[in-house]
């Protein structure tokens, strides 16, 4: 359909309230201000994150946008999409914790096209998104780990160790004043 998530949210708000279908369609068509992400300074401080020695992970950018803080990465060669999923958590210098960071993951070729037959020249790109910390926060520690198989934990199971206690990729981000 080509509509962004914000336009869809505005249309849904119109439909779930007293608005009409015409008002919802107007909300979809209304011009929205463009979001211009701001690049943030970051440093990768730890790199073992649950991948094999043959996979190279590069954190390519950390940006602040209206929708949150985005951490983008690239993995060469790509992982099996069905067997690896990124897990992310973060802590700011005010003591706030951020769990279950959401994101996307996909295969790409050299020039951004999907290609699963080219071996090492193909990679996987992904991005995790987290909420924006409070304005008083100055630093953010983000840990990312790729687990080979997602584990469903039952209440009677022994708790899994925290991502803060296991090897992971850690990125320290400086937040602007």
N, C-alpha and C positions, 0 to 999 in steps of 0.2 A: 504494500500500500504506500510505502514511502513516508509515512508519518513517524516522527520521532517520539520517544517515550513521554516527553513533556506535553506535546500536543495531544497525545492519546489520554494522558491524565486529565488535561483540561476538558476534553470532550466527555470523558467518563464522569467528571464532576458535574458537568451540565446535565447529563442524562440521569445521574443518581439523585439530583436535586429537583427543583421545580422546572428545569430547563426542558426545551423541546428538542426533537431530532434536528431541526434546522439550526438551533443554537449550538448543538454539539458539532454539527458540520462546520459552522462558522468558526468554532474554536479550533478545529483541525486546520482550517485554511488560514487562520490569522498568522501574520508574520511574528516570529519570536526572535528576541535578540540572540545573536550568535554568542555562544560560549567560547571564550578564548582561554584555553588552559595555560597555566603559568608553570614553567619548568621549575622544579625545586632542586636544591643542591642535595646530593646524596653520596654515601660512601658504602660500598659493599664490605662488611667487616667479617663475614663468615661465609664459606661456600659449600660445605658438604650438606646436601639437602635431600638425601634419599635416592639420588640417581646413581646409575652405574658409572664406572670410570670412563666409559666411552661417550657419555653424553656431556656436552659442554653447555652450561647455562650462563647467559649474559643478561644482566639487568640493564635494559636499554634506556629507560627513562622513568622518572617519577614526576608526576604533574598534579597540580591542584586545579580542579575545575569546579564548576557550580555543583556538579553531581557528586563530588567526593575527591579523594586522593587516589590516583591511578598509578600502579606499579606495572610497567610493561617489561616483558622478558622474551628472550629468544633461546631455543634449545636446538642444538645440532649434534647428532642426527635426531630426528623427531622421536618422541616416545609413542608407544602404542596408545591411542586415544582411549581405548576401553580399559586399560590396566593402570593408568597413572592419572591422578588428579591432584591439582595443587591445593594445599591447605595453607591458609594464612592467618596470622594473628599479629596484633600490634599493641604497643604500650607507648603512651606519651610520658613526658617528664613530669606530668601532674599526677600520675598514678592511674590514669584511665586505661582500661583494657578494651580491645576491639577483637571480637571472635568471629569465626565463620565468614571471613572476607569472601565476597563473591567475585566472579570473574568469568572470562571466556578463554578458550584454548582452541587452536586450529593449526592445521598444516599449511605451510606456504612453500613456494619454490623460490628461486633466486630473486625474482622481481615481483614477489607478492602473489603469484598465481598458485593455485593449488596443484601440487605435484607430489605423488607418493612413490614415484618410480626412480627418482634420481639419487637416492642414497644420501651421502654426506652433504650434497649441495642443497638438500631440502632441509628445512627446519620447522620447528613449531613455534608459533608466536602466541603469547597469551597476555592477559592483563588481569590483575586483581584490583578491586575497588573497595575502598573503606570510607567510613564517614570522616568528615573534616573534624579534627580535634578542636577544642575550645581555643579562642584567640590567645589566651595566656600561655598555651603550650609552645615551647621553642624547639623541641626535638621529638622525634618519633622513631621508635625501633620497630621494624617490620620483619617478621620471620616467615619464610615460605619453605614449605617442604612438599615434595612429591612422593606420595606413598604408592607402592606398587599395587596394593589392593585395598580398597576402602573397607574398613572394618565397621560392622554394625555392633555396637556395644549394648549388651543387655544389662538390666539393673543388677543382676547377680554376678556379672563379670567383674574381674579386678579392673580398676580404672586404668585407662591407657596413660602412659606418661605424657606430660605436657610437651608441646612444641618447644617450650623454653628449656626443656631438659634433654632434648634430642638434637642430633645434628640437623642443621637447616641452613638455608641461605638467609643471611641477616643483612638488612639494609638500614643504615642510620640516615635519617632525613632531617635536614635543617628547615624549620618552618619560619617563614618570614614574619617580621613584627607586625 
